[in-house]
Amino acid sequence: MLSPEPADLAPTVVLLIDPDPASARLLAATLARWGHRVSVGDLDGLARPDKRVGLVLVDPVDPRGRGWAGLRGLRARSRVPVLAMLGGDDSFDRVLALESGADAVIGKPVQLRELRVRMQGLLLRQAEQVDAGAGALSFGRWRLDPATRRLVGPGGFSTPLSPAEFRLLRAFLERPQSVLRRDELMDLARGAGIEVLERSVDLLISRLRGKLNDDARNPSFIRTVRGVGYLFDDSLR
């Protein structure tokens, strides 16, 4: 691991869940040096995190699947930023972490300079969302509520979106009738600088289409532009 100077981040309470004791000790010491209060827990702690927690740093990989279930449960109850730590380079685990509720993914062993940047981005984004108090975004007979990250459809039916799904749909709504490349969408959905995985984009688009009841063969909203990316156009309805 690298040893950068303390990061210039607004202090917060970080819930740290890392099954590797040595890694957990180093991360806890680094976070404390950066001015954060650190609460070290285990995967069971995802079920009922302290309300003061401002960011969750977690390795969710567990033979019994508690990490993935815990992330999904946490996201259903809270909008606290979640940074998942994953070993290896398994794109399936990365997509699963994002779909389960993580806002971003970082590799293990954790590089501290990268950790500083990821945390800074998540905390700044969270602060901007709180300050903005953004109103709902409407398209067709649907509405995207930024305050709750829920997609509200005809008749009042609503469904929660994962952080990646939410940012992807918001990116489409902010850039209607514009072709967005896969690498652009990955940066928009997961945060600039995170590794681009084209398969991840396609999986996220597929899940988003499912929640919008959007048929890829006869789209109402999201159209595939072969070899390039995707285009959002609610006039396709």
C-alpha positions in Angstrom: 0.0 0.0 0.0 1.0 3.6 -0.6 1.3 6.1 2.2 0.0 9.5 1.0 -0.3 12.6 3.0 -3.6 12.9 5.0 -6.5 13.6 2.6 -8.4 16.9 2.7 -11.8 15.3 3.3 -14.7 16.5 5.5 -14.5 14.2 8.6 -17.2 11.6 8.8 -17.9 8.3 10.6 -16.7 5.4 8.5 -18.1 1.9 9.0 -15.2 -0.4 8.1 -15.9 -4.1 7.4 -12.8 -6.0 6.3 -12.3 -9.7 7.1 -8.5 -9.3 6.8 -7.3 -8.2 10.3 -4.0 -6.7 9.0 -5.8 -4.8 6.2 -8.5 -3.6 8.6 -5.9 -2.3 11.1 -4.0 -0.4 8.4 -7.2 1.1 6.9 -8.5 2.1 10.3 -5.3 3.8 11.2 -5.2 5.6 7.8 -8.8 6.8 8.1 -8.2 8.0 11.6 -5.1 9.9 10.4 -7.3 11.5 7.8 -9.6 12.8 10.5 -12.4 10.3 10.3 -14.0 8.4 13.2 -13.8 4.7 12.4 -16.3 2.0 13.5 -14.9 -1.5 12.8 -17.5 -4.1 12.3 -18.4 -7.3 10.6 -20.9 -8.2 7.8 -23.8 -8.4 10.4 -23.2 -4.7 11.0 -24.6 -3.9 7.6 -28.1 -4.7 8.9 -28.2 -1.9 11.5 -25.4 0.6 11.0 -25.2 3.6 13.4 -27.2 6.5 12.0 -24.1 8.7 12.3 -22.3 6.6 9.7 -21.4 8.8 6.7 -19.7 6.1 4.6 -19.4 2.4 4.5 -16.1 0.7 3.4 -16.8 -3.0 3.0 -15.4 -6.2 1.6 -18.7 -8.0 0.8 -17.3 -11.3 -0.3 -18.4 -14.1 2.0 -18.9 -17.8 1.4 -22.4 -17.7 2.8 -23.4 -14.6 0.7 -24.1 -12.4 3.7 -22.2 -9.5 2.1 -24.4 -9.3 -1.0 -27.6 -9.7 1.0 -26.4 -7.2 3.6 -25.6 -4.6 0.8 -29.1 -5.0 -0.7 -30.7 -4.7 2.7 -28.7 -1.6 3.6 -29.5 0.1 0.3 -33.2 -0.5 0.8 -33.0 1.4 4.1 -30.3 4.0 3.6 -28.6 6.2 1.0 -25.3 6.2 2.9 -22.4 6.0 0.4 -20.9 2.5 0.0 -17.4 1.7 -1.3 -16.9 -2.0 -1.9 -13.4 -3.5 -1.7 -12.9 -6.5 -4.0 -9.9 -8.8 -4.5 -8.9 -10.0 -8.0 -10.3 -8.8 -11.2 -13.7 -10.6 -11.4 -16.1 -8.4 -13.5 -19.0 -10.5 -12.2 -18.3 -9.6 -8.6 -17.8 -5.9 -9.6 -21.2 -5.8 -11.3 -22.8 -7.8 -8.4 -21.5 -5.2 -5.9 -22.9 -2.3 -7.9 -26.2 -4.1 -8.4 -26.4 -4.9 -4.7 -26.1 -1.3 -3.7 -22.4 -0.2 -3.8 -21.8 3.2 -5.1 -18.3 2.4 -6.3 -15.7 -0.4 -6.3 -12.0 -0.4 -5.4 -9.5 -3.3 -5.7 -7.7 -5.1 -2.9 -5.1 -4.7 -1.7 -6.3 -1.1 -1.4 -4.1 1.6 -2.8 -4.5 4.5 -0.4 -4.2 7.2 -2.9 -7.0 5.7 -4.9 -9.0 5.2 -1.7 -8.7 8.9 -0.9 -10.0 9.9 -4.4 -12.9 7.4 -4.2 -13.9 8.5 -0.8 -13.6 12.2 -1.7 -15.8 11.7 -4.7 -18.5 9.8 -2.8 -18.6 12.2 0.1 -18.7 15.3 -2.2 -21.5 13.7 -4.3 -23.5 13.0 -1.1 -23.1 16.5 0.1 -24.2 17.9 -3.3 -27.3 15.8 -3.2 -28.2 16.9 0.3 -27.6 20.6 -0.6 -29.4 20.5 -3.9 -32.6 18.9 -2.5 -33.2 18.0 -6.2 -36.8 17.6 -7.4 -38.2 14.7 -9.3 -37.3 14.3 -13.0 -40.3 13.3 -15.2 -40.3 11.5 -18.6 -43.4 10.0 -20.3 -45.6 8.6 -17.5 -42.6 8.0 -15.3 -40.8 10.0 -12.6 -37.3 9.6 -11.1 -37.1 10.8 -7.5 -33.5 11.7 -6.6 -34.3 12.1 -2.9 -35.2 8.4 -2.6 -33.6 6.9 -5.7 -36.9 5.4 -6.6 -38.5 5.1 -10.1 -42.2 5.9 -9.9 -44.3 4.6 -12.8 -47.9 4.8 -14.0 -50.5 4.4 -11.3 -48.0 5.3 -8.5 -46.1 2.0 -8.7 -42.5 2.6 -7.6 -39.3 0.5 -7.5 -35.9 1.3 -5.9 -32.9 1.7 -8.1 -29.3 0.7 -7.2 -26.9 3.7 -7.1 -25.5 2.7 -10.5 -28.9 2.3 -12.1 -29.9 5.7 -10.6 -26.9 7.5 -12.0 -27.3 5.8 -15.4 -30.9 6.9 -15.7 -30.2 10.4 -14.5 -27.4 10.6 -17.1 -29.8 9.7 -19.8 -32.4 12.2 -18.6 -29.8 14.9 -18.5 -28.7 14.1 -22.1 -31.8 13.1 -24.0 -31.5 12.2 -27.7 -27.8 12.1 -27.4 -25.8 8.9 -28.1 -23.7 8.0 -25.0 -20.8 5.7 -25.5 -20.3 2.7 -23.2 -17.2 4.3 -21.6 -19.1 7.5 -21.0 -21.9 5.6 -19.4 -19.6 3.6 -17.2 -17.9 6.8 -15.9 -21.3 8.4 -15.4 -22.8 5.4 -13.6 -19.8 4.5 -11.4 -17.7 7.5 -11.1 -14.8 8.8 -13.2 -11.6 6.9 -13.2 -13.1 3.4 -12.4 -12.2 0.7 -14.8 -14.5 0.6 -17.8 -16.2 -2.8 -18.3 -18.5 -2.9 -21.4 -20.3 -6.0 -20.1 -21.1 -4.1 -16.9 -22.9 -1.3 -18.9 -24.9 -3.9 -20.9 -26.0 -5.6 -17.7 -27.0 -2.3 -16.1 -29.0 -1.3 -19.2 -30.8 -4.6 -19.2 -31.8 -4.2 -15.5 -32.9 -0.6 -16.1 -35.0 -1.7 -19.2 -36.6 -4.3 -17.0 -37.7 -1.8 -14.4 -39.0 0.5 -17.2 -40.8 -2.3 -19.0 -38.7 -1.3 -22.0 -38.4 -4.0 -24.7 -34.9 -3.9 -26.3 -36.4 -5.1 -29.6 -39.1 -2.4 -29.6 -37.8 0.3 -27.2 -39.9 3.0 -25.6 -37.0 4.8 -24.0 -33.5 3.3 -24.4 -32.3 2.5 -27.9 -29.1 0.5 -28.7 -26.7 2.2 -31.1 -24.7 -0.7 -32.4 -21.0 -0.5 -32.0 -21.3 2.8 -30.1 -23.5 2.8 -27.0 -27.1 3.8 -26.2 -29.5 6.7 -26.8 -32.4 7.8 -24.5 -35.5 9.3 -26.3 -38.9 9.3 -24.6 -40.4 10.3 -28.0 -39.9 6.7 -29.0 -43.1 5.8 -27.1 
